[in-house]
Amino acid sequence: MSPVKHARGTFLLEALVAIVIFSLALLGLAAAITGALRQAGAAQWRGEAVDAGASTLARMSVEDPATLAARYDAVAEGDGYRMLFSRALRLPGVSASSNRPKVAIVDDADYRRILVTLFWQLPGDARIHHTHVGTVLPAP
């Protein structure tokens, strides 16, 4: 058998192997881009939640300390809580019946600790995401 007849299918085999390797590289690149887009979306919602929590804490720091607990009570839906809830409604999966924000106010002898927790849930995602934003204020 001559070397020319023996090498006839080699080029096609090498081309096929190159196409397979290139296709696998493209699949890996597509998976990396998908993951990056997912993380960018998660960062956007986390940033929105932190912004809502931080603006609530800033508002609380200049309000009357004696009325703070009543204004941010989730059960009685005080004015401050309603403002926080209206901001939280921008997050996915937040509604009147699910993923409502929480405000915890704990008074000690020397200071008042405030923790705002916001929740969100992406469509098709079983996991509920959350973020906490807190501060310490002087005792009322």
N, C-alpha and C positions, 0 to 999 in steps of 0.2 A: 504494500500500500504506500503510495507516495505521500510526502508530507503535506502537499496541497490538499489532497482529499481528506486527510486526517484533521486538518485545521479548519475545514469549512464551517462547522457549527460553533466553533469557539467564539467568534465575534458575537453571534446572537446570544449565546449563553452569558458572555460578559455584559452585554447591553441589558439583558434581563436582570442580572444581579445588581447592576448600577441603578436601574429603575426601582427595584425593590428597596434598596438602601435609601435612595432619594425619597421615596414615598414614606418610609418609616421616619425619616428626619422631618418631613412636612407634618406628619401626624403628631410628632413630639412638639413641634413648634405651635401647632394649633392648640394642643392641650395646655401649653404654657400661656398662650394668649388668653384662652378661656379662663384659666385660673387668675390671671392678672386682672381681667375685667371683673370677675366676681369679687376679688378683694377690693378693687376700686369702688364698686357699688357698696360693699360693706362699710368701707371707710366713709363714704358719703353719708350713709344713714347714722353711723356712729357720731360723726361730726354734727349732724343736725340735732341728734339727741343731746349731746354735750352742750351745744349752743342753747338749746331750750332750758336745760337744767341750770347752766351758768347765768342766764339772764333772769331766771326765777330767783336764784340766790342773790343776785345783785339787787333785785327789786326788794327782796326780803330784808336786806341789810339796811335799807333806808326807811322802812316802814315802822310803824309804832310797834315796839316789842310786845306790848300788852295784848294786842289783837292778832298777833301773828298766827297762833295756833288755830283760832277760829277762821281766819281768812284762808288758810291753806288746808283746812280739814276736807278730806275727800268724801266723807259720808254726808256732811252738811253742804258740801260743794260751795265753799266760800268763794268770794270774788277772786282771790289770788289763785286758788286751785282751778277755777274755771279758765283763767288766762293760761295757766300751764297746760291744762287739758286741750285747749284750742290749739296750742303749739304742738302738742303731742299727736294730734290728729293728722298732722302732715306725715308722720311716720307710717310705714306700711304695717297693716295688721292691727292698728289701734282703732278701737271703736268704743262705744258707750258700754259694751258688755265684756270686752276683752282687752288685755294689755294696757290697762289704765295706769298712769303714772302714780307713784307713791311719794309722799312727803313725810319724813320722820323728824320730829322736833323733840329733842331730849334736853331738859334743863338740869344742870348740876348747880352746885353752890357758886362756882366762879364763872361758868360759861354756859352757853347754849350751843349744842351741836345740831346741825341741820343736814339732813341727807335727802337728796332728791334722786329717785330712781325712775328711769324711763325704759320702756320695753318696746320692741317692735318685732314683727315676724314677716319675713319675706314670703311672697306667694309660692306655694309648693314646697316650702321649707318647714319641716316639723319642729325645728329648734326655735325657741324664743330667745332673742338676743336682748341684752340689757346693758345699761351703763349707769354708774353712780356718780353723782357730783355732790360734794359736801363742803361745808365750811364750819367754822367755829366763830360765834359772836359772843360779846360780853353778856353776862347774865342780865336778865330783865330787871 
